[in-house]
């Protein structure tokens, strides 16, 4: 597992998960590195709500300066590098970097094993084949042989150094992620 961490402040036009991941992947294309873990967090320290994104890369990019410029352009904000001396001490990028690196906070929109976690899986398999450390039930106890319907959308969060997925009881005796992809459909699903 890599310990190469970068982070950036996210502009408002790339906030949805799919756009954020596309921007990160495009900026890293051809760099020799990929983002294996991508976590977002909200920074409220300066009186305004700002989003930061922490990236654990598969390795050091071949041209760090060019990659940094590409990420800054794609994200719409400054980028900090984990082990860089004199990195800015405050701001959404630094806050996201420290929170994810220490496993204290952050919502993971990409994590190792995510692609294989599709369909209905036992809790033990989900924990054994992904970076998720544990599943925590909201109003329900979770056992290793319980089945989780992933719904193709998992967004675990860092808490206490562990990557935790919140789940709830669903129809049919299975569990489902507490955070679902489309919580509300506008106008009964009809586009206007």
BAFI-3210 file (N, C-alpha, C; in Angstrom, 3 decimals, decimal comma, padded with zeros to 6 digits):
// residues 192
n [1|2|3|4|5|6|7|8|9|10|11|12|13|14|15|16|17|18|19|20|21|22|23|24|25|26|27|28|29|30|31|32|33|34|35|36|37|38|39|40|41|42|43|44|45|46|47|48|49|50|51|52|53|54|55|56|57|58|59|60|61|62|63|64|65|66|67|68|69|70|71|72|73|74|75|76|77|78|79|80|81|82|83|84|85|86|87|88|89|90|91|92|93|94|95|96|97|98|99|100|101|102|103|104|105|106|107|108|109|110|111|112|113|114|115|116|117|118|119|120|121|122|123|124|125|126|127|128|129|130|131|132|133|134|135|136|137|138|139|140|141|142|143|144|145|146|147|148|149|150|151|152|153|154|155|156|157|158|159|160|161|162|163|164|165|166|167|168|169|170|171|172|173|174|175|176|177|178|179|180|181|182|183|184|185|186|187|188|189|190|191|192]
n.u [000,838|000,555|002,120|001,867|000,585|-001,606|-003,430|-006,245|-007,992|-011,382|-013,150|-016,412|-017,643|-016,968|-018,007|-019,959|-019,631|-019,014|-018,060|-015,915|-014,207|-013,719|-012,366|-010,048|-008,933|-008,474|-006,605|-004,464|-003,847|-001,455|000,593|001,873|000,946|-001,892|-005,037|-005,730|-007,225|-009,720|-010,863|-013,309|-013,769|-015,253|-014,397|-014,752|-013,377|-012,638|-014,866|-016,397|-017,929|-015,953|-014,746|-012,470|-010,224|-008,659|-006,048|-004,755|-002,088|-000,923|001,743|004,645|004,186|005,607|006,365|006,148|005,607|004,197|002,013|000,895|000,111|-001,785|-003,701|-004,436|-005,641|-007,738|-009,217|-009,760|-008,568|-005,965|-003,263|-001,795|001,085|001,664|004,175|005,577|007,792|006,884|004,236|001,018|-000,457|-003,153|-006,520|-008,787|-007,568|-005,276|-006,535|-008,179|-006,221|-004,760|-006,833|-007,734|-005,343|-004,682|-006,855|-009,090|-011,288|-013,441|-015,040|-015,133|-014,902|-013,687|-012,000|-009,694|-010,661|-013,259|-014,445|-014,957|-016,902|-019,807|-023,339|-024,984|-023,455|-021,864|-021,200|-018,655|-017,217|-017,258|-015,759|-013,403|-012,457|-012,202|-011,100|-012,599|-012,984|-014,906|-018,442|-021,106|-024,143|-027,116|-029,408|-029,563|-028,082|-024,994|-023,775|-021,123|-022,063|-024,285|-026,043|-025,233|-026,720|-025,163|-025,981|-024,469|-023,160|-021,096|-020,091|-017,978|-016,766|-014,031|-013,241|-012,005|-009,578|-010,393|-011,918|-015,186|-018,364|-021,622|-024,647|-028,074|-031,192|-032,856|-035,481|-036,465|-034,730|-032,047|-029,108|-028,415|-026,424|-026,298|-026,052|-027,423|-027,311|-029,169|-031,126|-033,485|-035,967|-036,771|-039,909|-041,318|-039,649|-039,901|-038,519|-038,124]
n.v [-001,168|002,182|005,172|007,669|010,668|013,164|016,241|018,366|021,522|021,772|023,051|024,498|023,471|020,792|019,083|016,813|013,264|011,631|013,503|014,587|012,336|011,842|014,197|013,988|011,582|012,308|014,382|012,946|011,205|009,614|010,269|008,305|007,584|006,694|007,408|005,614|005,740|007,954|010,609|012,784|015,777|018,160|021,454|023,750|025,720|028,353|029,898|029,673|027,151|024,771|022,374|019,703|017,379|014,323|012,340|009,151|008,089|005,672|005,743|007,881|010,559|010,778|013,322|015,486|018,306|018,992|017,301|018,257|020,835|020,084|018,829|020,996|022,643|020,948|020,509|023,042|024,479|024,988|022,576|020,286|018,444|015,464|014,921|017,205|019,764|022,640|022,816|024,299|025,179|025,420|025,232|023,761|021,696|020,866|020,174|018,042|016,247|015,658|014,581|012,283|010,844|010,189|008,718|009,844|011,331|011,795|011,100|008,369|008,146|006,595|003,539|000,855|-002,269|-001,624|-001,883|-004,611|-005,036|-005,629|-006,086|-008,531|-009,297|-011,187|-009,763|-010,420|-011,067|-008,639|-007,015|-008,490|-008,298|-005,687|-002,292|-001,543|-001,545|-002,152|-002,753|-000,871|-000,969|000,956|001,188|-001,556|-004,736|-005,991|-008,865|-011,142|-012,968|-011,751|-010,399|-007,942|-005,726|-004,080|-002,174|-001,071|001,195|002,428|004,252|004,539|005,881|007,503|006,878|007,073|005,888|003,800|002,500|002,829|001,520|002,568|000,861|-000,153|-001,804|-003,476|-004,246|-007,673|-008,863|-008,206|-006,126|-002,693|-000,032|002,878|005,438|006,234|006,291|007,851|009,582|011,049|011,443|013,848|015,259|012,846|011,296|012,140|014,002|017,511]
n.w [000,000|-000,837|000,447|-000,486|-000,428|-001,598|-001,776|-002,420|-002,781|-003,519|-006,246|-006,782|-009,075|-009,458|-007,540|-007,344|-006,904|-009,207|-011,056|-009,678|-009,403|-012,127|-012,822|-011,225|-012,218|-014,896|-014,584|-013,531|-015,549|-017,543|-015,813|-014,461|-012,043|-010,038|-008,453|-005,751|-003,489|-002,617|-000,838|000,448|002,347|004,559|005,265|007,734|008,979|008,335|008,483|006,242|004,272|002,843|000,507|000,671|-000,880|-000,417|-001,657|-002,020|-003,643|-006,070|-006,341|-006,676|-008,936|-012,250|-013,166|-010,892|-010,655|-013,013|-012,731|-010,391|-011,238|-013,163|-011,523|-009,863|-011,749|-012,629|-010,255|-009,386|-007,345|-004,805|-004,439|-002,191|-001,148|000,568|002,082|001,742|002,599|004,476|003,620|003,178|006,259|006,899|005,627|003,175|001,650|003,121|005,516|004,680|003,833|006,240|007,836|006,385|006,025|008,640|009,261|010,479|009,584|006,756|003,708|001,720|-001,682|-003,476|-003,095|-002,323|-003,661|-004,190|-006,766|-007,013|-005,179|-005,625|-006,002|-003,937|-000,949|001,683|004,912|005,990|003,661|002,280|004,008|003,975|001,341|000,570|001,296|003,416|006,868|008,813|009,276|010,411|011,993|011,670|013,925|013,891|014,549|013,307|011,790|010,826|008,856|007,793|004,980|002,592|000,410|-001,926|-003,710|-005,640|-004,794|-002,571|000,201|002,389|005,546|007,211|010,554|013,717|012,888|011,320|008,394|007,873|007,110|007,141|007,638|007,062|007,872|005,240|002,882|002,623|004,401|004,170|004,466|003,690|002,275|004,306|003,263|000,271|-003,313|-004,883|-003,140|-003,293|-005,709|-007,979|-008,725|-009,000|-010,525|-013,096|-015,684|-015,924]
ca.u [000,000|001,339|001,971|002,026|-000,671|-001,774|-004,777|-006,582|-009,238|-012,269|-014,038|-017,827|-018,125|-016,588|-018,382|-020,547|-018,614|-018,609|-017,271|-014,668|-013,356|-013,310|-011,364|-008,820|-008,373|-007,978|-005,394|-003,381|-003,600|-000,113|001,565|002,506|000,310|-003,355|-005,605|-006,349|-008,144|-010,135|-011,753|-013,698|-014,121|-015,705|-013,626|-015,531|-012,502|-012,488|-016,165|-017,121|-017,836|-015,127|-014,501|-011,132|-010,153|-007,371|-005,761|-003,606|-001,654|-000,246|003,179|005,004|004,080|006,885|006,637|005,287|005,181|003,158|000,840|000,293|-000,564|-002,971|-004,688|-004,941|-006,554|-008,916|-009,988|-010,133|-008,025|-004,578|-002,935|-000,663|001,675|001,763|005,445|006,243|008,101|006,270|002,898|000,141|-000,949|-004,600|-007,264|-009,478|-006,673|-004,481|-007,441|-008,570|-005,037|-004,486|-007,947|-007,732|-004,073|-004,732|-008,066|-009,962|-012,515|-013,433|-015,993|-014,382|-015,633|-012,951|-011,161|-009,298|-011,653|-014,596|-014,993|-015,421|-017,974|-021,055|-024,415|-025,211|-022,264|-021,815|-020,390|-017,274|-016,577|-017,088|-014,631|-012,205|-011,994|-012,102|-010,410|-013,531|-012,592|-016,063|-019,776|-021,810|-025,568|-027,921|-030,619|-029,533|-026,801|-024,384|-023,016|-020,292|-022,766|-025,369|-025,847|-025,366|-026,987|-024,332|-026,663|-023,466|-022,798|-020,586|-019,375|-017,540|-016,158|-012,983|-013,621|-011,147|-008,542|-011,001|-012,831|-016,442|-019,547|-022,886|-025,683|-029,383|-032,027|-033,600|-036,495|-035,944|-033,794|-030,660|-028,673|-028,018|-025,685|-027,130|-026,039|-027,746|-026,898|-030,217|-032,048|-034,758|-036,219|-037,589|-041,099|-041,696|-038,745|-040,117|-037,639|-038,794]
ca.v [000,000|003,398|006,228|008,894|011,402|014,509|016,733|019,620|022,218|021,474|024,112|024,126|022,806|019,375|018,442|015,462|012,210|011,187|014,574|014,674|011,212|012,057|015,265|013,439|010,615|013,028|015,108|011,986|010,401|009,732|010,698|007,142|007,349|006,708|007,634|004,374|006,110|009,349|010,966|014,186|016,252|019,541|022,307|024,924|026,473|029,762|030,544|029,291|025,716|024,452|020,941|019,257|015,994|013,676|011,282|008,283|007,688|004,379|006,031|009,256|010,860|010,952|014,762|016,023|019,690|018,982|016,636|019,211|021,871|019,473|018,646|022,314|023,075|020,073|020,662|024,437|024,991|024,603|021,180|020,091|017,112|014,970|015,047|018,417|020,704|023,963|022,783|025,228|024,546|025,505|025,203|022,495|020,647|020,362|019,525|016,752|015,401|015,183|013,756|010,978|010,160|009,675|007,918|010,511|011,801|011,804|010,231|007,757|007,950|005,500|002,822|-000,451|-003,331|-001,083|-002,399|-005,993|-005,062|-005,420|-007,037|-008,937|-009,937|-011,302|-008,746|-010,904|-010,960|-007,211|-006,553|-009,231|-008,041|-004,246|-001,525|-001,292|-002,263|-002,654|-002,261|-000,481|-000,875|002,040|000,561|-002,996|-005,392|-006,532|-010,096|-011,455|-013,693|-010,936|-010,062|-006,528|-005,381|-002,887|-001,219|-000,490|002,528|002,352|005,456|004,438|007,075|007,288|007,183|006,388|005,114|002,666|002,825|002,272|001,666|002,511|000,098|-000,220|-002,930|-003,262|-005,269|-008,994|-009,360|-007,854|-004,790|-001,838|001,146|003,940|006,489|005,690|007,194|008,811|009,572|011,654|011,704|015,043|015,186|011,460|010,714|012,740|015,144|018,744]
ca.w [000,000|-000,990|001,444|-001,255|-000,259|-002,124|-001,489|-003,084|-002,487|-004,636|-006,705|-006,733|-010,288|-009,509|-006,288|-007,390|-006,902|-010,540|-011,676|-008,933|-009,810|-013,520|-012,826|-010,650|-013,163|-016,071|-014,197|-013,282|-016,759|-018,099|-014,799|-013,854|-010,737|-010,030|-007,124|-005,294|-002,416|-002,778|000,269|000,553|003,687|004,594|006,166|008,145|009,871|007,959|008,481|005,032|004,013|001,676|000,391|000,331|-001,322|-000,148|-002,618|-001,796|-004,982|-006,171|-006,328|-007,010|-010,367|-012,938|-013,185|-009,837|-010,917|-014,052|-012,161|-009,444|-012,034|-013,770|-010,451|-009,467|-012,810|-012,641|-009,027|-009,206|-006,090|-004,531|-004,133|-001,286|-001,203|001,933|002,789|001,274|003,674|004,354|003,042|003,884|007,478|007,022|004,378|002,940|001,147|004,246|006,478|004,099|003,838|007,588|008,327|005,708|006,286|010,005|009,420|011,443|008,948|005,300|003,024|000,627|-002,935|-004,128|-002,147|-002,837|-003,605|-004,464|-008,023|-006,852|-004,175|-006,360|-005,715|-002,548|-000,386|003,139|005,572|006,095|002,342|001,985|004,824|003,591|-000,030|000,307|002,333|004,516|008,078|009,557|008,971|011,619|011,731|012,210|014,435|013,654|014,808|012,096|011,997|009,664|007,796|007,236|003,574|002,252|-000,984|-002,069|-004,585|-006,536|-004,299|-001,201|000,612|003,783|006,143|008,201|011,927|014,685|012,207|010,607|007,303|008,360|006,263|007,862|006,943|007,699|007,444|003,999|002,622|002,288|005,402|003,886|004,842|002,563|002,737|004,853|002,241|-001,045|-004,384|-005,229|-002,008|-003,663|-007,122|-008,143|-009,592|-009,237|-011,505|-014,424|-015,946|-016,344]
c.u [000,892|001,137|002,230|000,685|-000,584|-003,174|-004,993|-007,852|-010,105|-013,136|-015,464|-018,303|-017,717|-017,004|-019,045|-019,454|-018,100|-017,747|-015,914|-013,706|-012,862|-012,224|-010,025|-008,154|-007,786|-006,675|-004,205|-003,023|-002,200|000,955|002,359|001,952|-001,200|-003,812|-006,331|-007,351|-008,434|-011,171|-012,054|-013,973|-014,478|-014,908|-014,460|-014,691|-012,418|-013,825|-017,003|-016,936|-017,062|-014,850|-013,054|-011,189|-008,745|-007,228|-004,573|-003,259|-000,933|001,266|003,406|004,857|005,462|007,307|005,719|004,778|004,055|001,875|000,129|-000,475|-001,842|-004,072|-005,278|-005,951|-007,854|-009,816|-010,454|-009,644|-006,613|-004,443|-001,738|-000,203|002,006|003,047|006,224|006,538|007,414|004,909|001,987|-000,505|-002,470|-005,234|-007,838|-008,574|-005,876|-005,343|-007,852|-007,412|-004,780|-005,576|-007,922|-006,470|-004,065|-005,974|-009,060|-011,297|-012,335|-014,379|-015,295|-015,275|-014,929|-012,050|-010,808|-010,381|-013,056|-015,220|-015,540|-016,579|-019,306|-022,078|-024,572|-024,028|-022,402|-020,892|-018,926|-016,535|-016,312|-015,888|-013,328|-011,640|-011,889|-011,301|-011,318|-013,141|-013,770|-017,350|-020,475|-023,272|-026,203|-029,244|-030,687|-028,135|-026,295|-023,530|-022,239|-021,030|-023,993|-025,024|-026,129|-025,645|-026,284|-024,994|-025,692|-022,952|-022,393|-019,776|-019,000|-016,882|-015,064|-013,507|-012,718|-010,090|-009,063|-011,929|-014,134|-017,581|-020,779|-023,908|-026,971|-030,131|-032,779|-034,626|-035,821|-034,903|-032,338|-030,369|-028,378|-027,235|-026,654|-027,203|-026,317|-027,492|-027,947|-031,296|-033,426|-034,834|-037,151|-038,761|-041,503|-040,854|-038,918|-039,227|-038,444|-037,761]
c.v [001,243|004,345|007,572|009,631|012,789|014,948|018,054|020,226|022,065|022,675|023,605|023,343|021,340|018,613|017,070|014,405|011,864|012,242|014,726|013,567|011,369|013,127|014,763|012,492|011,300|013,753|014,163|011,152|010,678|010,112|009,530|006,829|007,391|006,939|006,367|004,614|007,598|009,644|012,458|014,519|017,723|020,286|023,549|025,876|027,958|030,484|030,241|027,787|025,498|022,956|020,683|017,803|015,474|012,496|010,464|007,726|006,348|004,538|007,479|009,488|011,102|012,421|015,423|017,441|019,751|018,347|017,558|020,299|021,322|019,265|019,975|022,832|022,267|020,292|022,095|025,037|024,505|023,133|021,161|018,643|016,702|015,238|016,291|019,361|022,049|023,966|023,688|024,548|024,543|025,454|023,835|021,378|020,029|019,639|018,145|015,769|014,817|014,247|012,361|010,189|009,524|008,823|008,515|010,931|011,754|010,752|009,680|007,523|006,931|004,870|001,459|-001,506|-002,893|-001,697|-003,811|-006,111|-004,704|-006,465|-007,310|-009,750|-010,091|-010,214|-009,173|-010,792|-009,501|-006,651|-007,230|-008,881|-006,565|-003,583|-001,205|-002,167|-002,854|-002,045|-002,012|-000,293|000,330|001,400|-000,936|-003,525|-005,985|-007,741|-010,418|-012,163|-012,953|-010,564|-008,580|-006,413|-004,053|-001,802|-000,525|000,860|002,427|003,604|005,349|005,736|006,666|007,696|006,377|005,504|003,934|003,188|002,082|002,554|001,542|001,780|000,134|-001,423|-002,546|-004,379|-006,594|-009,513|-009,075|-006,461|-004,006|-000,662|002,217|005,111|005,833|006,747|008,249|008,758|010,113|011,807|012,898|014,742|013,774|010,786|011,276|013,951|016,343|019,730]
c.w [000,000|000,189|000,778|-001,258|-000,865|-001,748|-002,194|-002,544|-003,731|-004,956|-006,762|-007,948|-010,400|-008,253|-006,412|-007,573|-008,292|-011,237|-010,984|-009,350|-011,240|-013,602|-012,307|-011,643|-014,394|-015,750|-013,995|-014,513|-017,314|-017,091|-014,222|-012,476|-010,913|-008,599|-006,695|-004,168|-002,576|-001,701|000,255|002,011|003,600|005,648|006,469|008,997|009,551|007,902|007,255|004,826|002,725|001,684|-000,001|-000,098|-001,070|-001,095|-002,139|-003,157|-004,935|-006,160|-006,689|-008,515|-010,979|-012,968|-012,160|-010,104|-011,943|-013,518|-011,187|-010,194|-012,659|-012,728|-009,996|-010,483|-012,769|-011,431|-008,789|-007,903|-005,868|-004,144|-003,192|-001,398|000,224|002,667|002,398|002,437|003,416|003,692|003,863|005,087|007,598|005,642|004,118|002,438|002,290|005,267|005,969|004,141|005,219|008,103|007,704|006,034|007,675|010,262|010,397|010,844|007,438|004,761|001,788|-000,588|-003,829|-003,081|-002,742|-002,617|-003,985|-005,718|-007,890|-005,868|-004,828|-005,950|-004,243|-002,048|001,121|003,719|005,619|004,763|001,987|002,742|004,374|002,226|-000,386|001,424|003,517|005,704|008,834|009,022|010,292|011,261|012,391|012,624|014,228|013,990|013,496|012,459|010,722|008,533|007,269|005,799|003,350|000,763|-001,218|-002,904|-005,539|-006,077|-002,835|-000,898|002,090|004,238|007,114|009,563|012,857|014,053|011,406|009,522|007,579|007,393|007,144|007,008|007,746|007,163|006,176|003,853|002,285|003,255|005,121|004,438|003,579|003,117|003,228|003,876|000,903|-002,102|-004,695|-004,155|-002,380|-005,174|-007,199|-009,067|-009,929|-010,292|-012,905|-014,593|-016,423|-016,800]
res [x|x|x|x|x|x|x|x|x|x|x|x|x|x|x|x|x|x|x|x|x|x|x|x|x|x|x|x|x|x|x|x|x|x|x|x|x|x|x|x|x|x|x|x|x|x|x|x|x|x|x|x|x|x|x|x|x|x|x|x|x|x|x|x|x|x|x|x|x|x|x|x|x|x|x|x|x|x|x|x|x|x|x|x|x|x|x|x|x|x|x|x|x|x|x|x|x|x|x|x|x|x|x|x|x|x|x|x|x|x|x|x|x|x|x|x|x|x|x|x|x|x|x|x|x|x|x|x|x|x|x|x|x|x|x|x|x|x|x|x|x|x|x|x|x|x|x|x|x|x|x|x|x|x|x|x|x|x|x|x|x|x|x|x|x|x|x|x|x|x|x|x|x|x|x|x|x|x|x|x|x|x|x|x|x|x|x|x|x|x|x|x]
***
